Amino acid sequence: MGQTPTASASAGGTVALRGALLDCIADPFYEPAAQAVRYIPDGVLVVRDGYVAALGPYEELAASLGELTVADYSGHLITPGFIDTHIHYPQTGMMAAYGEQLLEWLNRYTFPTERKFADPAYARSVADLFLDELLKNGTTTALVFAAVFPESVDAFFEAAEARHLRMISGKVMMDRNAPDYLCDTAQSSYDESKALIEKWHGRGRLLYAVTPRFAGTSSEAQLKQAAKLLDEFPDVYLHTHLSENVNEVAWIQEMFPQYQGYLDIYDQTGLVRGRSLFAHGVQLTDDEFRRLSEAKAAISFCPTSNLFLGSGLFRLEQAKNPAHPVKVGLGTDVGAGTSFSLLQTTNEAYKVAQLRGQKLSAFKALFLATLGGATALCLEDKLGSFEPGKEADVVVLDPKATPLLALRNQGGIPETLEALEDLLFSLVIMGGDRAVAATYIMGERAYSSASPCTP
């Protein structure tokens, strides 16, 4: 890229980024690309005080920029920051844990790892590394599992607040079927979660998610306490796991024989709502997809994790069925997931779709990683596209970041949507952290591949 462009907060907090602007303004699963995708081959994005102020062709806006310094990313794609709808920060250090499926993997690797997060200093050190990895991969917002310890939530939010990030997290609620050192109680999980909500939810750009790990580690009483929190704080989230693995689903049914399936447990205890996000959903029935659609709840599609743990192939086509559409975002699900990169995640999502006889276009993949993720998190009014007034979290992608990508994309920045989709698809399949040239948070550069910036 040569000298790294910079954009200083001059002219009353105004910055400008020049490059090929690309965002989704509608859902390409339901609308033609020409209506769903906005593309300006030589554009400029103007950010004022952290929010998108204007965008358009550079030649049309250049005169209005005056003395403003423009960060010139010509030859690069500029897209909204990526949104990860399911990830575990305490599992950062246990990625690539060999040989098990879900339930065995939890007991052998996950629970011993999460024990360490009772130590605030250790939790903060991992939170710092975790957030730096997200920024390096172009991820600017995430829905994040912490550990059962309130200290792990404090550490995460402190690290996110220092970076001015839009992050959502919560304390794990888990009162059975786990080691004693990780178990809380129905009442203590309610009390600790409530205190954390009052401390962190809505503070700056931070938001809280009530977080029972999954039905297998929560009693009915604890799930009802989680619902009580949602009643008391209607704008917080519900974040948990659902129907990931065949053996898990069978085990859950044995524990809750009085309910009509896995989703029904959450439904009857009051947890299936419009701000509920359920990770995985690989084993969902048609009726369960319909119920999620009716409730306006969301699913996080986590292909690298589902493949790594042998959980199965998510039915994206069923979730996006126009007769009963379900909100869907992408999740890396680190540490069962094998990469922090949402580009790598779209690569695996494409392959899952292929194995199901479906096609995931580059524009659909971009939607899932940006506006689709924002919609799944009920943040589409704040994130996911370049509409003026939205928060200016931005990723700059270099289509020639590696020798192979440079060979693949010899023609430079395309003029047409058809050619653009081909270039974007090369990034979907061959991209990764090396394709991320820069990441901006509220208009301030937070990462550059040439000279990473850290708080």
C-alpha positions as CSV (number, residue, x, y, z in Angstrom):
1,M,0.0,0.0,0.0
2,G,3.0,2.2,0.3
3,Q,2.8,5.0,2.9
4,T,-0.1,4.4,5.3
5,P,-2.9,6.9,4.8
6,T,-3.9,8.8,7.9
7,A,-7.0,10.7,8.7
8,S,-6.7,13.1,11.5
9,A,-9.7,14.5,13.3
10,S,-9.3,18.0,12.0
11,A,-11.9,20.5,10.8
12,G,-14.1,20.1,13.8
13,G,-13.7,16.4,14.1
14,T,-14.2,15.7,10.4
15,V,-12.3,13.1,8.5
16,A,-12.6,11.7,5.0
17,L,-11.7,8.3,3.4
18,R,-11.3,7.9,-0.3
19,G,-11.6,4.5,-2.1
20,A,-14.2,2.2,-3.6
21,L,-17.2,2.4,-1.3
22,L,-19.3,-0.7,-0.9
23,D,-22.2,-1.4,1.4
24,C,-25.5,-3.2,1.5
25,I,-28.6,-1.1,1.7
26,A,-31.1,-4.0,1.6
27,D,-31.0,-7.8,1.9
28,P,-29.6,-9.4,-1.3
29,F,-31.2,-12.7,-0.2
30,Y,-34.5,-11.0,-1.1
31,E,-33.6,-8.1,-3.4
32,P,-31.6,-8.0,-6.7
33,A,-28.0,-6.9,-6.3
34,A,-28.7,-3.6,-8.1
35,Q,-31.2,-2.7,-5.4
36,A,-29.4,-4.2,-2.4
37,V,-25.8,-3.1,-3.0
38,R,-24.4,0.4,-3.1
39,Y,-21.1,0.8,-4.9
40,I,-19.1,3.9,-5.7
41,P,-15.9,2.9,-7.5
42,D,-14.1,6.2,-6.6
43,G,-15.9,7.5,-3.6
44,V,-15.4,9.5,-0.5
45,L,-16.8,8.8,3.0
46,V,-17.0,11.9,5.2
47,V,-17.1,11.3,8.9
48,R,-17.9,14.0,11.4
49,D,-17.5,13.5,15.1
50,G,-17.5,9.7,14.7
51,Y,-20.7,9.5,12.5
52,V,-21.1,9.2,8.7
53,A,-21.8,12.7,7.5
54,A,-21.8,12.2,3.7
55,L,-20.7,9.8,0.9
56,G,-20.6,10.0,-2.8
57,P,-18.4,10.1,-5.9
58,Y,-15.1,11.8,-5.1
59,E,-15.4,14.1,-8.1
60,E,-18.7,15.4,-6.8
61,L,-17.6,15.9,-3.2
62,A,-14.0,16.9,-3.7
63,A,-14.8,20.7,-3.9
64,S,-16.7,20.5,-0.6
65,L,-13.9,18.9,1.3
66,G,-11.9,22.2,1.4
67,E,-8.7,21.9,3.5
68,L,-9.8,18.5,5.0
69,T,-7.1,15.9,4.8
70,V,-8.3,12.9,2.9
71,A,-7.0,9.4,3.7
72,D,-6.5,8.0,0.1
73,Y,-7.2,4.3,-0.2
74,S,-7.6,4.3,-3.9
75,G,-7.4,0.7,-5.2
76,H,-9.0,-0.6,-2.0
77,L,-12.6,-1.5,-1.0
78,I,-14.0,0.5,1.9
79,T,-16.9,-1.4,3.6
80,P,-18.7,-1.1,7.0
81,G,-16.9,-2.8,9.8
82,F,-17.6,-6.5,10.2
83,I,-20.0,-7.7,12.9
84,D,-19.4,-11.0,14.7
85,T,-22.6,-12.2,16.3
86,H,-21.2,-15.0,18.4
87,I,-17.7,-15.4,20.0
88,H,-16.2,-16.4,23.3
89,Y,-13.3,-14.2,24.5
90,P,-12.2,-16.6,27.3
91,Q,-11.6,-19.3,24.7
92,T,-9.1,-17.3,22.8
93,G,-6.2,-19.3,24.2
94,M,-7.8,-22.7,23.5
95,M,-8.4,-22.5,19.7
96,A,-7.4,-25.6,17.8
97,A,-8.2,-28.0,20.7
98,Y,-8.1,-31.5,19.1
99,G,-10.4,-34.3,18.6
100,E,-13.7,-33.9,20.4
101,Q,-17.3,-33.0,19.6
102,L,-19.3,-30.4,21.5
103,L,-20.0,-32.0,24.9
104,E,-16.7,-33.7,25.3
105,W,-14.9,-30.6,24.1
106,L,-16.6,-28.5,26.8
107,N,-15.6,-30.8,29.6
108,R,-12.0,-31.5,28.4
109,Y,-10.9,-28.1,27.2
110,T,-13.4,-25.2,27.8
111,F,-14.3,-25.4,31.4
112,P,-10.6,-25.7,32.7
113,T,-9.7,-22.7,30.4
114,E,-12.5,-20.5,31.7
115,R,-11.5,-21.1,35.3
116,K,-8.6,-18.7,34.8
117,F,-11.0,-15.8,34.3
118,A,-11.7,-15.3,38.0
119,D,-8.4,-13.4,38.0
120,P,-9.1,-9.8,36.8
121,A,-5.6,-9.2,35.6
122,Y,-5.5,-12.4,33.5
123,A,-9.0,-11.6,32.1
124,R,-7.9,-8.1,31.1
125,S,-4.7,-9.4,29.4
126,V,-6.8,-11.8,27.3
127,A,-9.5,-9.2,26.6
128,D,-6.8,-6.8,25.3
129,L,-5.3,-9.5,23.0
130,F,-8.8,-10.6,21.9
131,L,-9.9,-7.0,20.9
132,D,-6.7,-6.4,19.1
133,E,-7.3,-9.5,17.1
134,L,-10.8,-8.4,16.2
135,L,-9.5,-5.1,14.9
136,K,-6.8,-6.7,13.0
137,N,-9.4,-8.8,11.2
138,G,-11.7,-5.9,10.5
139,T,-14.3,-6.8,13.2
140,T,-15.6,-3.7,14.9
141,T,-18.6,-5.1,16.8
142,A,-19.2,-8.4,18.4
143,L,-21.6,-10.3,20.7
144,V,-19.3,-11.9,23.2
145,F,-19.5,-14.6,25.8
146,A,-17.5,-13.7,28.9
147,A,-17.0,-16.3,31.7
148,V,-19.2,-17.1,34.8
149,F,-17.1,-14.6,36.9
150,P,-18.3,-11.0,37.0
151,E,-14.6,-10.0,37.0
152,S,-14.4,-11.4,33.4
153,V,-17.2,-9.0,32.3
154,D,-15.6,-6.0,33.9
155,A,-12.3,-6.8,32.3
156,F,-13.8,-7.1,28.9
157,F,-15.9,-4.0,29.0
158,E,-13.0,-2.0,30.4
159,A,-10.8,-3.1,27.5
160,A,-13.6,-2.3,25.0
161,E,-14.4,1.1,26.5
162,A,-10.7,2.0,26.2
163,R,-11.0,1.4,22.4
164,H,-14.4,3.1,22.0
165,L,-15.9,-0.1,20.6
166,R,-19.5,-1.0,20.1
167,M,-19.5,-4.3,22.0
168,I,-22.1,-6.6,23.7
169,S,-21.2,-9.0,26.4
170,G,-22.5,-10.7,29.5
171,K,-21.7,-13.0,32.4
172,V,-22.3,-16.7,31.8
173,M,-25.1,-18.1,33.8
174,M,-24.5,-21.8,34.6
175,D,-25.8,-23.6,37.7
176,R,-25.4,-27.3,36.8
177,N,-23.6,-29.9,34.7
178,A,-20.3,-28.1,35.0
179,P,-17.4,-28.1,37.5
180,D,-18.2,-26.6,40.9
181,Y,-15.6,-23.9,40.3
182,L,-17.7,-22.6,37.4
183,C,-21.2,-23.0,38.8
184,D,-23.3,-20.1,40.2
185,T,-26.9,-20.4,41.3
186,A,-30.1,-19.2,39.9
187,Q,-30.2,-16.4,42.4
188,S,-26.6,-15.4,42.3
189,S,-26.6,-15.4,38.5
190,Y,-29.6,-13.0,38.6
191,D,-28.0,-10.8,41.3
192,E,-24.6,-10.6,39.6
193,S,-26.1,-10.1,36.1
194,K,-28.3,-7.3,37.3
195,A,-25.4,-5.5,39.0
196,L,-23.4,-5.8,35.7
197,I,-26.3,-4.5,33.6
198,E,-26.7,-1.5,35.9
199,K,-22.9,-0.8,35.7
200,W,-22.3,-1.3,32.0
201,H,-25.4,-1.4,29.8
202,G,-25.6,1.7,27.7
203,R,-22.3,3.1,29.0
204,G,-20.7,4.6,26.0
205,R,-21.1,2.1,23.2
206,L,-21.3,-0.9,25.5
207,L,-24.4,-3.1,25.7
208,Y,-25.3,-6.1,27.9
209,A,-26.5,-9.6,27.0
210,V,-28.1,-11.9,29.6
211,T,-26.1,-15.1,28.9
212,P,-27.2,-18.5,30.1
213,R,-24.6,-20.8,28.5
214,F,-27.2,-23.3,27.2
215,A,-30.1,-25.3,28.5
216,G,-27.8,-28.1,29.4
217,T,-26.0,-26.1,32.1
218,S,-28.9,-24.1,33.4
219,S,-31.8,-25.3,35.5
220,E,-35.3,-24.2,34.7
221,A,-35.2,-21.9,37.6
222,Q,-32.1,-20.2,36.2
223,L,-33.6,-19.8,32.8
224,K,-36.6,-18.1,34.4
225,Q,-34.3,-15.8,36.3
226,A,-32.7,-14.8,33.0
227,A,-36.2,-14.0,31.6
228,K,-36.9,-11.9,34.7
229,L,-33.8,-9.8,33.8
230,L,-35.2,-9.4,30.3
231,D,-38.5,-8.2,31.7
232,E,-36.8,-5.7,34.0
233,F,-34.3,-4.4,31.3
234,P,-36.2,-4.7,28.0
235,D,-33.4,-3.3,25.9
236,V,-30.7,-5.9,26.9
237,Y,-30.1,-9.0,24.8
238,L,-30.5,-12.7,25.4
239,H,-27.4,-14.7,24.1
240,T,-27.2,-18.4,24.3
241,H,-26.7,-21.6,22.3
242,L,-29.3,-23.7,20.5
243,S,-29.4,-27.0,18.7
244,E,-25.8,-27.2,17.8
245,N,-25.0,-31.0,17.9
246,V,-27.1,-34.1,17.5
247,N,-25.9,-35.6,20.8
248,E,-26.5,-32.3,22.6
249,V,-30.1,-32.1,21.3
250,A,-30.8,-35.6,22.5
251,W,-29.3,-34.9,25.9
252,I,-31.3,-31.7,26.3
253,Q,-34.5,-33.6,25.5
254,E,-33.7,-36.1,28.2
255,M,-33.3,-33.3,30.8
256,F,-36.4,-31.4,29.8
257,P,-38.9,-34.1,28.8
258,Q,-41.9,-31.8,29.6
259,Y,-41.0,-29.5,26.7
260,Q,-41.6,-30.0,23.0
261,G,-38.0,-29.7,21.9
262,Y,-35.0,-27.5,22.5
263,L,-36.3,-24.2,21.4
264,D,-39.5,-24.8,23.4
265,I,-37.5,-24.8,26.6
266,Y,-36.3,-21.3,26.0
267,D,-39.7,-20.3,24.7
268,Q,-41.7,-21.5,27.7
269,T,-39.2,-20.0,30.1
270,G,-39.6,-16.6,28.4
271,L,-36.4,-16.3,26.5
272,V,-37.5,-16.2,22.8
273,R,-37.8,-12.6,22.0
274,G,-36.9,-9.9,19.4
275,R,-33.6,-9.2,21.1
276,S,-32.7,-12.9,21.5
277,L,-29.8,-14.3,19.6
278,F,-29.2,-18.1,19.4
279,A,-25.9,-19.4,18.3
280,H,-25.7,-22.3,15.8
281,G,-29.2,-23.7,15.2
282,V,-27.7,-26.5,13.1
283,Q,-30.3,-29.1,14.2
284,L,-33.4,-26.9,14.1
285,T,-36.7,-28.3,12.9
286,D,-38.9,-26.4,10.3
287,D,-41.3,-25.5,13.1
288,E,-38.5,-24.1,15.2
289,F,-37.4,-21.9,12.3
290,R,-41.0,-20.6,12.0
291,R,-41.2,-19.8,15.7
292,L,-37.9,-17.9,15.6
293,S,-39.3,-15.9,12.6
294,E,-42.5,-15.2,14.4
295,A,-40.6,-14.0,17.5
296,K,-38.2,-11.9,15.4
297,A,-35.3,-13.7,17.1
298,A,-32.0,-14.2,15.4
299,I,-29.5,-17.0,14.7
300,S,-25.7,-16.8,14.5
301,F,-24.4,-19.0,11.7
302,C,-21.0,-20.3,12.8
303,P,-19.6,-22.4,10.0
304,T,-15.9,-22.8,11.1
305,S,-17.1,-24.0,14.5
306,N,-19.8,-26.3,13.1
307,L,-17.3,-27.9,10.8
308,F,-14.5,-28.2,13.4
309,L,-16.7,-29.9,16.0
310,G,-18.5,-32.0,13.4
311,S,-21.8,-30.5,14.4
312,G,-23.4,-30.4,10.9
313,L,-24.4,-28.0,8.1
314,F,-26.6,-25.1,9.0
315,R,-29.6,-24.7,6.7
316,L,-29.1,-21.1,5.7
317,E,-31.7,-21.5,2.9
318,Q,-34.4,-22.4,5.5
319,A,-33.5,-19.5,7.7
320,K,-33.7,-17.1,4.8
321,N,-37.0,-18.6,3.4
322,P,-39.1,-15.6,2.5
323,A,-42.2,-17.3,3.9
324,H,-40.8,-17.2,7.4
325,P,-37.5,-15.3,7.4
326,V,-35.2,-15.4,10.4
327,K,-32.6,-12.8,11.1
328,V,-29.1,-14.3,10.6
329,G,-25.6,-13.0,11.3
330,L,-22.2,-14.7,11.1
331,G,-20.3,-15.9,14.2
332,T,-16.7,-16.9,14.3
333,D,-17.4,-18.8,17.6
334,V,-13.8,-18.7,18.7
335,G,-12.5,-20.9,20.4
336,A,-14.4,-23.8,18.6
337,G,-14.2,-21.6,15.6
338,T,-10.9,-21.6,13.9
339,S,-10.4,-18.0,12.9
340,F,-11.1,-14.5,14.1
341,S,-11.6,-13.5,10.5
342,L,-15.1,-13.0,9.2
343,L,-13.7,-13.2,5.7
344,Q,-12.5,-16.7,6.6
345,T,-15.9,-17.4,8.1
346,T,-17.6,-16.4,4.8
347,N,-15.3,-18.8,3.0
348,E,-16.5,-21.7,5.2
349,A,-20.1,-20.4,5.0
350,Y,-19.9,-20.7,1.2
351,K,-18.7,-24.3,1.4
352,V,-21.5,-25.2,3.9
353,A,-24.0,-23.8,1.4
354,Q,-22.4,-25.7,-1.5
355,L,-22.6,-29.0,0.5
356,R,-26.3,-28.3,0.9
357,G,-26.7,-27.7,-2.8
358,Q,-27.1,-23.9,-2.3
359,K,-25.1,-20.9,-3.4
360,L,-23.9,-18.0,-1.2
361,S,-23.0,-15.1,-3.4
362,A,-20.3,-12.6,-2.4
363,F,-22.9,-9.9,-1.9
364,K,-25.0,-12.2,0.4
365,A,-21.8,-13.0,2.3
366,L,-21.0,-9.3,2.7
367,F,-24.6,-8.7,3.9
368,L,-24.3,-11.4,6.6
369,A,-21.0,-9.9,7.8
370,T,-22.3,-6.3,7.9
371,L,-25.9,-5.1,7.7
372,G,-27.2,-8.6,8.3
373,G,-25.2,-8.9,11.5
374,A,-26.4,-5.4,12.6
375,T,-30.0,-6.4,11.9
376,A,-29.6,-9.6,13.9
377,L,-28.4,-7.5,16.8
378,C,-31.1,-4.9,16.4
379,L,-28.4,-2.3,15.6
380,E,-29.3,-1.6,12.0
381,D,-30.1,2.0,12.9
382,K,-26.5,2.4,14.1
383,L,-24.3,0.1,12.2
384,G,-23.9,-2.1,9.1
385,S,-24.1,0.5,6.3
386,F,-22.9,3.9,5.3
387,E,-26.2,5.7,5.8
388,P,-25.5,9.3,7.1
389,G,-26.0,9.4,10.9
390,K,-24.7,5.9,11.5
391,E,-21.6,5.2,13.6
392,A,-18.5,5.3,11.3
393,D,-16.9,1.9,12.0
394,V,-15.1,1.0,8.8
395,V,-12.8,-1.6,7.3
396,V,-10.5,-1.1,4.3
397,L,-9.8,-4.2,2.3
398,D,-6.8,-4.6,-0.1
399,P,-7.8,-6.8,-3.0
400,K,-4.1,-7.3,-3.8
401,A,-2.9,-7.9,-0.3
402,T,-1.1,-11.1,-1.2
403,P,0.7,-12.3,-4.3
404,L,-2.2,-14.7,-5.1
405,L,-4.8,-12.0,-4.6
406,A,-2.8,-9.6,-6.8
407,L,-2.6,-12.2,-9.5
408,R,-6.3,-12.9,-9.2
409,N,-7.3,-9.2,-9.2
410,Q,-5.0,-7.8,-11.9
411,G,-7.6,-5.6,-13.3
412,G,-7.8,-3.2,-10.4
413,I,-11.0,-1.7,-9.0
414,P,-14.0,-2.7,-11.2
415,E,-16.6,-0.3,-12.6
416,T,-19.6,-2.7,-12.8
417,L,-21.4,-4.7,-10.1
418,E,-20.8,-8.0,-12.0
419,A,-17.0,-7.4,-12.0
420,L,-17.2,-6.2,-8.4
421,E,-18.8,-9.3,-7.3
422,D,-16.0,-11.4,-8.8
423,L,-13.4,-9.3,-7.0
424,L,-15.3,-9.5,-3.7
425,F,-15.7,-13.2,-4.0
426,S,-11.9,-13.5,-4.2
427,L,-11.8,-11.8,-0.9
428,V,-14.5,-14.0,0.6
429,I,-12.6,-17.1,-0.4
430,M,-8.9,-16.0,-0.3
431,G,-9.0,-13.1,2.1
432,G,-8.3,-13.1,5.9
433,D,-6.5,-10.8,8.2
434,R,-3.9,-10.0,5.5
435,A,-6.6,-8.5,3.3
436,V,-7.4,-5.9,6.1
437,A,-5.5,-2.8,5.3
438,A,-7.0,-0.6,8.0
439,T,-9.8,-0.6,10.6
440,Y,-11.5,2.6,11.7
441,I,-13.6,3.1,14.9
442,M,-15.9,6.1,14.9
443,G,-13.8,7.6,12.2
444,E,-10.5,7.1,14.0
445,R,-7.9,4.6,12.7
446,A,-7.6,1.8,15.2
447,Y,-5.5,-0.6,13.1
448,S,-3.3,-0.4,10.0
449,S,-1.6,-3.4,8.5
450,A,1.4,-1.2,8.0
451,S,1.5,0.3,11.5
452,P,-1.0,-1.2,13.9
453,C,-2.5,1.4,16.3
454,T,-3.3,0.4,19.8
455,P,-4.8,2.5,22.6
